[in-house]
Amino acid sequence: MNKFTMVEFPTSSAGRSARFLGAVFGWAATPYGPEYLDVDCGGGVSLGFQQDSSEAPAAPLAVIQVDDLDATREAVVEAGGTVTVEAFDFPGGRRFHFREPGGNELAVWVPVGQG
């Protein structure tokens, strides 16, 4: 199962971004450290706000859940993509980032305990 699950945004204030969306749309935020908030939009889709400029994406980053991270990495490289951030653990899972041949950066992830 490959499914779109989130978009991660750079922000100057994760708290202000999350509070804004909560006020406008009623969405709740979950903090993952002092500079990252995940806003649940419902239906299994969320928005992540990364305030740490050393970890924030340069532009909005679409994130796709996959069944097997290693197999997906192989498929990305085989299809002409470039891995831009090697696989790393985060609260809830493991992910890596890549750039597709047109220049857009995306990320893929698996939940904790999965491929």
Phi and psi restraints in degrees (value plus and minus 20) as a CYANA .aco file:
   2 ASN   PHI    -131.9   -91.9
   2 ASN   PSI     102.5   142.5
   3 LYS   PHI    -165.2  -125.2
   3 LYS   PSI     123.5   163.5
   4 PHE   PHI     -89.0   -49.0
   4 PHE   PSI     108.8   148.8
   5 THR   PHI    -144.8  -104.8
   5 THR   PSI     -41.3    -1.3
   6 MET   PHI    -185.2  -145.2
   6 MET   PSI     145.1   185.1
   7 VAL   PHI    -146.3  -106.3
   7 VAL   PSI     109.9   149.9
   8 GLU   PHI    -123.2   -83.2
   8 GLU   PSI     114.7   154.7
   9 PHE   PHI    -139.2   -99.2
   9 PHE   PSI     124.2   164.2
  10 PRO   PHI     -95.2   -55.2
  10 PRO   PSI     129.5   169.5
  11 THR   PHI    -172.4  -132.4
  11 THR   PSI     132.6   172.6
  12 SER   PHI    -104.3   -64.3
  12 SER   PSI     -36.2     3.8
  13 SER   PHI    -173.7  -133.7
  13 SER   PSI      82.5   122.5
  14 ALA   PHI     -79.8   -39.8
  14 ALA   PSI     -60.0   -20.0
  15 GLY   PHI     -83.7   -43.7
  15 GLY   PSI     -65.2   -25.2
  16 ARG   PHI     -86.2   -46.2
  16 ARG   PSI     -60.6   -20.6
  17 SER   PHI     -81.3   -41.3
  17 SER   PSI     -66.7   -26.7
  18 ALA   PHI     -86.8   -46.8
  18 ALA   PSI     -61.9   -21.9
  19 ARG   PHI     -83.9   -43.9
  19 ARG   PSI     -58.5   -18.5
  20 PHE   PHI     -79.1   -39.1
  20 PHE   PSI     -70.4   -30.4
  21 LEU   PHI     -86.3   -46.3
  21 LEU   PSI     -52.8   -12.8
  22 GLY   PHI     -85.1   -45.1
  22 GLY   PSI     -62.8   -22.8
  23 ALA   PHI     -87.3   -47.3
  23 ALA   PSI     -60.0   -20.0
  24 VAL   PHI     -99.1   -59.1
  24 VAL   PSI     -66.2   -26.2
  25 PHE   PHI    -132.9   -92.9
  25 PHE   PSI     -28.0    12.0
  26 GLY   PHI      59.0    99.0
  26 GLY   PSI      -2.2    37.8
  27 TRP   PHI    -103.6   -63.6
  27 TRP   PSI     120.2   160.2
  28 ALA   PHI    -112.6   -72.6
  28 ALA   PSI     127.9   167.9
  29 ALA   PHI    -133.0   -93.0
  29 ALA   PSI     126.1   166.1
  30 THR   PHI    -138.8   -98.8
  30 THR   PSI     103.5   143.5
  31 PRO   PHI    -100.5   -60.5
  31 PRO   PSI     120.5   160.5
  32 TYR   PHI    -146.3  -106.3
  32 TYR   PSI      56.2    96.2
  33 GLY   PHI      74.2   114.2
  33 GLY   PSI     154.9   194.9
  34 PRO   PHI     -93.2   -53.2
  34 PRO   PSI     -36.3     3.7
  35 GLU   PHI    -143.9  -103.9
  35 GLU   PSI      -4.8    35.2
  36 TYR   PHI    -158.2  -118.2
  36 TYR   PSI     109.5   149.5
  37 LEU   PHI    -149.4  -109.4
  37 LEU   PSI     118.8   158.8
  38 ASP   PHI    -128.5   -88.5
  38 ASP   PSI     104.7   144.7
  39 VAL   PHI    -127.3   -87.3
  39 VAL   PSI      97.8   137.8
  40 ASP   PHI     -99.3   -59.3
  40 ASP   PSI      95.2   135.2
  41 CYS   PHI    -112.3   -72.3
  41 CYS   PSI     -24.2    15.8
  42 GLY   PHI      70.6   110.6
  42 GLY   PSI     140.9   180.9
  43 GLY   PHI      45.0    85.0
  43 GLY   PSI       2.1    42.1
  44 GLY   PHI      60.4   100.4
  44 GLY   PSI      -7.3    32.7
  45 VAL   PHI    -135.5   -95.5
  45 VAL   PSI     118.2   158.2
  46 SER   PHI    -157.3  -117.3
  46 SER   PSI     145.6   185.6
  47 LEU   PHI    -137.0   -97.0
  47 LEU   PSI     108.2   148.2
  48 GLY   PHI    -124.0   -84.0
  48 GLY   PSI     118.0   158.0
  49 PHE   PHI    -140.1  -100.1
  49 PHE   PSI      92.7   132.7
  50 GLN   PHI    -124.4   -84.4
  50 GLN   PSI      94.7   134.7
  51 GLN   PHI    -109.6   -69.6
  51 GLN   PSI     -45.5    -5.5
  52 ASP   PHI     -91.4   -51.4
  52 ASP   PSI      89.4   129.4
  53 SER   PHI     -82.6   -42.6
  53 SER   PSI     -43.2    -3.2
  54 SER   PHI     -96.5   -56.5
  54 SER   PSI     -36.0     4.0
  55 GLU   PHI    -136.2   -96.2
  55 GLU   PSI     -32.1     7.9
  56 ALA   PHI     -91.9   -51.9
  56 ALA   PSI     122.9   162.9
  57 PRO   PHI     -88.9   -48.9
  57 PRO   PSI     134.9   174.9
  58 ALA   PHI     -90.1   -50.1
  58 ALA   PSI     -46.9    -6.9
  59 ALA   PHI    -164.1  -124.1
  59 ALA   PSI     150.0   190.0
  60 PRO   PHI     -71.6   -31.6
  60 PRO   PSI     119.0   159.0
  61 LEU   PHI    -140.3  -100.3
  61 LEU   PSI      90.9   130.9
  62 ALA   PHI     -93.1   -53.1
  62 ALA   PSI     117.6   157.6
  63 VAL   PHI    -143.6  -103.6
  63 VAL   PSI     110.9   150.9
  64 ILE   PHI    -140.1  -100.1
  64 ILE   PSI     109.6   149.6
  65 GLN   PHI    -101.9   -61.9
  65 GLN   PSI     114.1   154.1
  66 VAL   PHI    -146.6  -106.6
  66 VAL   PSI     147.9   187.9
  67 ASP   PHI    -103.7   -63.7
  67 ASP   PSI     -53.0   -13.0
  68 ASP   PHI    -159.0  -119.0
  68 ASP   PSI      88.5   128.5
  69 LEU   PHI     -85.4   -45.4
  69 LEU   PSI     -62.9   -22.9
  70 ASP   PHI     -85.0   -45.0
  70 ASP   PSI     -64.8   -24.8
  71 ALA   PHI     -84.1   -44.1
  71 ALA   PSI     -57.7   -17.7
  72 THR   PHI     -87.2   -47.2
  72 THR   PSI     -59.2   -19.2
  73 ARG   PHI     -80.5   -40.5
  73 ARG   PSI     -65.4   -25.4
  74 GLU   PHI     -80.0   -40.0
  74 GLU   PSI     -63.1   -23.1
  75 ALA   PHI     -85.1   -45.1
  75 ALA   PSI     -59.1   -19.1
  76 VAL   PHI     -80.1   -40.1
  76 VAL   PSI     -70.1   -30.1
  77 VAL   PHI     -85.7   -45.7
  77 VAL   PSI     -64.0   -24.0
  78 GLU   PHI     -81.7   -41.7
  78 GLU   PSI     -53.2   -13.2
  79 ALA   PHI    -105.4   -65.4
  79 ALA   PSI     -19.6    20.4
  80 GLY   PHI      80.9   120.9
  80 GLY   PSI     -10.9    29.1
  81 GLY   PHI    -102.6   -62.6
  81 GLY   PSI     147.3   187.3
  82 THR   PHI    -144.7  -104.7
  82 THR   PSI     105.6   145.6
  83 VAL   PHI     -91.7   -51.7
  83 VAL   PSI     104.9   144.9
  84 THR   PHI    -123.8   -83.8
  84 THR   PSI     -46.7    -6.7
  85 VAL   PHI    -157.4  -117.4
  85 VAL   PSI      98.3   138.3
  86 GLU   PHI     -83.9   -43.9
  86 GLU   PSI     140.7   180.7
  87 ALA   PHI     -75.1   -35.1
  87 ALA   PSI     118.0   158.0
  88 PHE   PHI    -165.7  -125.7
  88 PHE   PSI     135.2   175.2
  89 ASP   PHI    -106.2   -66.2
  89 ASP   PSI     127.3   167.3
  90 PHE   PHI    -165.2  -125.2
  90 PHE   PSI     145.1   185.1
  91 PRO   PHI     -78.0   -38.0
  91 PRO   PSI      94.3   134.3
  92 GLY   PHI      88.2   128.2
  92 GLY   PSI     -33.1     6.9
  93 GLY   PHI     153.5   193.5
  93 GLY   PSI    -173.8  -133.8
  94 ARG   PHI    -162.5  -122.5
  94 ARG   PSI     122.8   162.8
  95 ARG   PHI    -172.7  -132.7
  95 ARG   PSI     145.0   185.0
  96 PHE   PHI    -160.2  -120.2
  96 PHE   PSI     142.6   182.6
  97 HIS   PHI    -133.9   -93.9
  97 HIS   PSI     133.3   173.3
  98 PHE   PHI    -169.9  -129.9
  98 PHE   PSI     140.6   180.6
  99 ARG   PHI    -133.0   -93.0
  99 ARG   PSI     107.4   147.4
 100 GLU   PHI    -101.3   -61.3
 100 GLU   PSI     144.3   184.3
 101 PRO   PHI     -76.5   -36.5
 101 PRO   PSI     -42.9    -2.9
 102 GLY   PHI    -102.1   -62.1
 102 GLY   PSI     -24.8    15.2
 103 GLY   PHI      84.1   124.1
 103 GLY   PSI     -24.3    15.7
 104 ASN   PHI    -103.3   -63.3
 104 ASN   PSI     117.9   157.9
 105 GLU   PHI    -114.3   -74.3
 105 GLU   PSI     116.0   156.0
 106 LEU   PHI    -153.3  -113.3
 106 LEU   PSI     152.5   192.5
 107 ALA   PHI    -156.9  -116.9
 107 ALA   PSI     133.2   173.2
 108 VAL   PHI    -147.9  -107.9
 108 VAL   PSI     130.9   170.9
 109 TRP   PHI    -166.4  -126.4
 109 TRP   PSI     141.7   181.7
 110 VAL   PHI    -150.3  -110.3
 110 VAL   PSI     124.6   164.6
 111 PRO   PHI     -85.9   -45.9
 111 PRO   PSI     139.6   179.6
 112 VAL   PHI     -70.2   -30.2
 112 VAL   PSI     114.7   154.7
 113 GLY   PHI      62.8   102.8
 113 GLY   PSI     -16.2    23.8
 114 GLN   PHI    -137.2   -97.2
 114 GLN   PSI     133.1   173.1
